[in-house]
Amino acid sequence: MRYISTRGLAPALPFCDILLGGLAPDGGLYLPETYPRVTRAEMEEWRTLPYGELAFRILSKFIDDIPAEDLHAICLKTYTPEVYCNVREGENAQEIVPLRWLEPNQNGRGGLALLELSNGPTLAFKDMAMQLLGNLFEYVLAKRGETLNILGATSGDTGSAAEYAMRGKKGVRVFMLSPEGKMSAFQRAQMYSLQDANIFNIAIRGGMFDEAQDIVKAVSNDAEFKAKYKIGAVNSINWARVAAQVVYYFKGYFAATERNDQRVAFAVPSGNFGNICAGHIARQMGLPIGKLILATNENDVLDEFFRTGVYRPRRLDETVVTSSPSMDISKASNFERFVFDLVGRDPAMVRELWAEVDKGGSFDLKGTEPWYALADYRMVSGSSRHPDRLATIRDAWKRYNVLIDTHTADGLKVARDHRAVEIPTVVLETAQAAKFADTIREALNRDPDIPAKLAGLELLPQRVQSMDPDAAAVKAYIAANAGA
Ligand SMILES: *Cc1c(COP(=O)(O)O)cnc(C)c1O
């Protein structure tokens, strides 16, 4: 299995060679040369497998340059109840990625369910892929005798998921910048209470997220520094993250059906198009997905595309801060992967479209062949706004006695608008309500419960370096603390 760039001007490479990098050298994103197909016999066998075994079966189709027994060990070590079962108590408490029916399948009418992806250490679905990435990085770096210093900026979710994935991993250090005083007390406690020697939290004084992000860019643009200190990133375009996410579409499908000739619709709260891209790939592999329902918040770049054919990334000053902040994006970095398939895997066409996008422009596919081809992918979309979020959180609480977070609420709202009556609809639950207490209070007049396993987090001692917004100071700090 080799990986090619969506822009067609980079050499095809095996999995381990693209694992540690970001964009392909031609500016494109890596995808498998062809999508592996799943056989009927495999579908039968996979239906009853525990999560780690299922992950191994699926990832083996994408990774053939790690010996099978090693990949098997990595999957089993990654997907354990200790890591992924922090939220549920009682029934199914030890199941990894359980399905919770809101309305069961009944009399030929498809039900409505939540697939719980956010029971991991940071209570967001990013843990599903990031934990695997941590173990893959450690494995490949050890094999190659290399080290890596991961540099990033975070306003909350991604940074903490990366830190919990990389903590204690040999050969990896994490330098994570965050805006001082801008995250919630819970988010701060999550990140800053990590005492692992390879995790470095840097709070940027007086900064907003953008300032922290600018410092990361400034450091990464210094090619000499970047090479000398082996600076890397774990952004959402990383292929291994997408591949790891394919697994739970299979798990959710098996949980929602009884036989492999049934179809399921998935509704996905979307930002950078990473999560739903994995759904698209699961379908290309042969998983019977009836439709993929894409939900955005007020930042509706993707909804606009699926409704009108126009892809117009927003300027930063057009991007709004919402109560589902992990979906506040101006452009959808993984979207290029889907468009590559949509235009018949023609890299010249992708280059042409993104020549506009990379200049800050847009493209319009309406009336073109790819626009008509879109119907074959059965992707529909909608957007959800703050009042929808409040109403959906209240409704789920009243009707089902289930507390959902703001991102999942966007997914559920749009799922309801597009639900097909004859097949089950599975909404991907992407975070826990405990992370977004302000909005829960606004909706329900009560505080979300903190899962028992994470109670007391805010009382733990914190370890963070406070620094002026100065790239030179950050570089000096990295130089002093980078691995040998
Ligand atoms: C990252 C994130 C999303 C968006 O996922 P994409 O892969 O960027 O589309 C949605 N909800 C939560 C809670 C997230 O952390």
The ligand as a MOL file (V3000), in Angstrom:
LIG
                    3D

  0  0  0     0  0            999 V3000
M  V30 BEGIN CTAB
M  V30 COUNTS 15 15 0 0 0
M  V30 BEGIN ATOM
M  V30 1 C -12.3650 18.4910 16.3510 0
M  V30 2 C -13.7850 18.4140 16.7800 0
M  V30 3 C -14.8520 18.4170 15.8520 0
M  V30 4 C -14.6300 18.5610 14.3590 0
M  V30 5 O -14.0310 17.4350 13.7910 0
M  V30 6 P -13.3380 17.5190 12.3330 0
M  V30 7 O -12.6090 16.2430 12.1970 0
M  V30 8 O -12.4110 18.7080 12.4000 0
M  V30 9 O -14.4150 17.7060 11.3410 0
M  V30 10 C -16.1340 18.2890 16.3200 0
M  V30 11 N -16.4050 18.2110 17.6410 0
M  V30 12 C -15.4030 18.2070 18.5690 0
M  V30 13 C -15.7690 18.1270 20.0100 0
M  V30 14 C -14.0690 18.3120 18.1780 0
M  V30 15 O -13.0880 18.3190 19.1000 0
M  V30 END ATOM
M  V30 BEGIN BOND
M  V30 1 1 1 2
M  V30 2 1 2 3
M  V30 3 2 2 14
M  V30 4 1 3 4
M  V30 5 2 3 10
M  V30 6 1 4 5
M  V30 7 1 5 6
M  V30 8 2 6 7
M  V30 9 1 6 8
M  V30 10 1 6 9
M  V30 11 1 10 11
M  V30 12 2 11 12
M  V30 13 1 12 13
M  V30 14 1 12 14
M  V30 15 1 14 15
M  V30 END BOND
M  V30 END CTAB
M  END
